[in-house]
Amino acid sequence: MDFSSKLLENAVYEMSQLPGIGKRTALRLVLHLLKQPAERTTNLSDALQKLRNTVKFCSSCHNISDVETCEICANPKRDETTVCVVEDIRDVMAIENTGQYKGLYHVLGGKISPMEGVGPQDLTIVSLVDKAKKGVIKELIFALSSTMEGDTTNFYIYKQLEGFDISTSTIARGIGVGDELEYADEITLGRSIMNRIPFEGSLKMN
């Protein structure tokens, strides 16, 4: 792709580093920004800079937050005895949109994937186990995508929690095998949360 401007080329290159954005799409986005009022680009740049420099991760669940403890964890109306284990912030948003879940969350920050060099030590599993040791949690819901990596992560955490007085469950398979949670429609996801099954039962089904 030939560029008449080095500045344009650099902007397109940086934009194309975003996931799912190829060079043609990046070019279209950059040219769109050039056509907008200057303050629109400035506002976008400022928002990204502020996000990068000041965003926090909740000290309890590791969700993205503006303050030390996120709004969900700080809400006294949430059921602190039930914790839903998810991969990242997008899954929290997807489940919250269903309006069916009233417990807390624990964001792992990924899934165990030896192929990608991601091991248990790269996730927030240790803090989850530490949280379990406090004795407040009564049920842990595994809500990772039903992929090999998701199932491996579920099983690893399950083994780490052996000996604790905590029931473990997994969302019902209304979510297709191999599907990512964030793409499930709200009704299907909501039903999967409400109709969750014991994790031991899911092991026998596999």
C-alpha positions in Angstrom: 0.0 0.0 0.0 1.6 3.3 -1.2 1.1 6.4 0.9 1.5 10.0 -0.2 2.3 11.0 3.4 4.6 9.5 6.0 2.3 10.8 8.7 -0.7 9.0 7.2 1.3 5.8 6.8 2.4 6.0 10.5 -1.1 6.6 11.7 -2.5 3.7 9.6 0.2 1.4 10.8 -0.6 2.2 14.5 -4.3 1.8 13.9 -3.8 -1.6 12.2 -2.1 -2.9 15.3 -5.5 -3.1 16.9 -7.1 -6.6 16.9 -9.4 -7.2 14.0 -8.2 -4.1 12.1 -6.5 -4.7 8.8 -4.6 -2.0 6.9 -7.5 -1.1 4.6 -9.9 -0.7 7.6 -7.2 1.3 9.4 -6.8 3.6 6.4 -10.6 4.1 6.3 -10.7 5.0 10.0 -7.8 7.4 9.8 -9.2 9.2 6.8 -12.5 9.4 8.6 -10.8 11.0 11.6 -9.1 13.5 9.2 -12.5 14.6 8.0 -13.8 15.3 11.5 -13.4 18.5 13.4 -10.0 18.7 15.1 -11.5 18.5 18.6 -13.0 15.1 17.8 -9.5 13.6 17.3 -8.2 15.5 20.3 -11.1 14.1 22.5 -10.3 10.5 21.3 -6.6 10.9 22.0 -7.3 12.5 25.4 -9.7 9.7 26.4 -7.2 7.0 25.4 -4.4 8.7 27.3 -6.5 9.1 30.4 -7.7 5.5 30.2 -4.1 4.2 29.9 -2.7 6.4 32.6 -5.4 6.4 35.3 -7.5 3.2 34.9 -7.3 0.8 37.8 -8.1 -2.9 38.4 -10.4 -3.7 41.3 -8.4 -4.9 44.3 -11.0 -7.6 44.9 -12.2 -9.0 41.6 -9.6 -7.5 39.1 -12.3 -5.9 37.1 -11.5 -2.6 35.3 -12.5 0.3 37.5 -12.0 4.0 38.1 -11.5 3.5 41.8 -9.7 1.0 44.1 -12.9 -1.2 44.6 -15.2 -1.5 41.6 -18.9 -0.6 41.8 -20.0 -4.2 41.8 -17.8 -5.3 44.7 -18.7 -2.2 46.6 -22.5 -2.8 46.2 -23.8 -4.1 49.5 -26.8 -5.6 47.7 -24.7 -8.1 45.8 -24.4 -11.6 47.1 -20.8 -12.0 48.3 -21.2 -15.7 48.9 -21.5 -16.4 45.2 -18.6 -15.7 42.8 -18.6 -16.0 39.1 -15.2 -16.7 37.5 -14.8 -15.1 34.1 -12.0 -14.6 31.6 -12.1 -10.8 31.3 -14.1 -7.5 31.5 -16.1 -8.3 28.4 -17.6 -11.4 30.1 -18.6 -9.3 33.2 -20.4 -6.8 30.9 -22.1 -9.6 29.0 -23.4 -11.3 32.2 -24.4 -8.0 33.8 -26.5 -7.2 30.7 -28.6 -10.2 31.4 -29.8 -8.8 34.7 -30.0 -12.4 36.0 -26.9 -12.5 38.2 -26.6 -10.8 41.6 -23.3 -12.2 43.0 -19.8 -11.0 42.6 -17.1 -11.8 40.0 -13.5 -12.8 39.7 -11.7 -11.8 36.5 -8.9 -14.2 35.7 -7.3 -12.1 32.9 -7.2 -15.0 30.5 -7.2 -18.7 30.2 -4.6 -21.4 30.6 -3.1 -21.9 27.2 0.3 -23.7 26.9 0.2 -23.0 23.1 0.2 -19.3 23.8 2.6 -19.5 26.8 -0.1 -18.7 29.3 0.2 -20.7 32.5 -1.7 -20.6 35.9 0.9 -18.1 37.2 -0.1 -15.6 34.6 -3.7 -15.5 35.8 -5.3 -14.3 39.0 -5.8 -17.8 40.3 -3.7 -17.3 43.5 -5.9 -14.4 44.6 -9.0 -16.4 43.9 -7.7 -19.2 46.2 -6.8 -16.7 48.8 -10.3 -15.3 48.6 -11.7 -18.8 49.1 -9.6 -19.3 52.2 -11.5 -16.5 53.9 -14.6 -18.8 54.1 -17.1 -16.3 52.7 -17.6 -17.9 49.3 -20.2 -20.7 49.3 -20.5 -21.2 45.5 -18.1 -20.6 42.6 -19.6 -20.4 39.1 -17.3 -21.2 36.2 -18.3 -19.0 33.3 -15.4 -19.5 30.9 -16.0 -20.2 27.3 -16.5 -23.9 26.5 -13.2 -24.3 24.7 -10.3 -26.7 25.5 -8.5 -23.8 27.2 -11.6 -22.8 29.2 -12.2 -26.4 30.3 -8.6 -26.8 31.3 -8.7 -23.6 33.4 -11.9 -24.6 35.1 -10.5 -28.0 36.0 -7.2 -26.5 37.3 -9.1 -24.1 39.6 -11.4 -26.9 40.7 -8.4 -29.0 41.8 -7.0 -26.0 43.6 -10.2 -25.6 45.6 -10.4 -29.2 46.8 -10.8 -29.4 50.5 -12.7 -26.1 50.7 -16.3 -26.0 51.7 -17.3 -24.5 48.4 -19.8 -25.8 45.8 -18.6 -25.4 42.2 -21.0 -25.1 39.2 -20.6 -24.2 35.6 -23.0 -22.4 33.3 -25.4 -24.7 31.4 -24.5 -25.5 27.9 -27.0 -23.2 26.3 -23.7 -21.6 25.1 -22.5 -23.6 22.2 -19.2 -25.6 22.6 -16.4 -23.4 21.4 -18.4 -20.2 21.7 -17.0 -17.1 23.5 -19.2 -15.7 26.2 -19.3 -12.1 25.0 -21.0 -13.1 21.7 -23.9 -15.0 23.3 -27.3 -13.3 23.3 -28.5 -12.0 26.7 -31.4 -14.4 26.9 -29.3 -17.5 26.3 -26.6 -16.3 28.6 -29.0 -15.4 31.3 -30.6 -18.9 31.1 -27.2 -20.5 31.2 -26.4 -18.7 34.4 -29.7 -19.5 36.1 -29.7 -23.1 35.0 -26.1 -23.8 36.0 -25.1 -27.3 36.8 -22.6 -28.8 39.4 -19.1 -28.8 38.0 -18.6 -32.4 38.8 -21.6 -33.2 36.6 -20.0 -31.3 33.7 -16.9 -33.5 34.0 -19.0 -36.7 33.6 -20.6 -35.2 30.5 -17.3 -34.5 28.7 
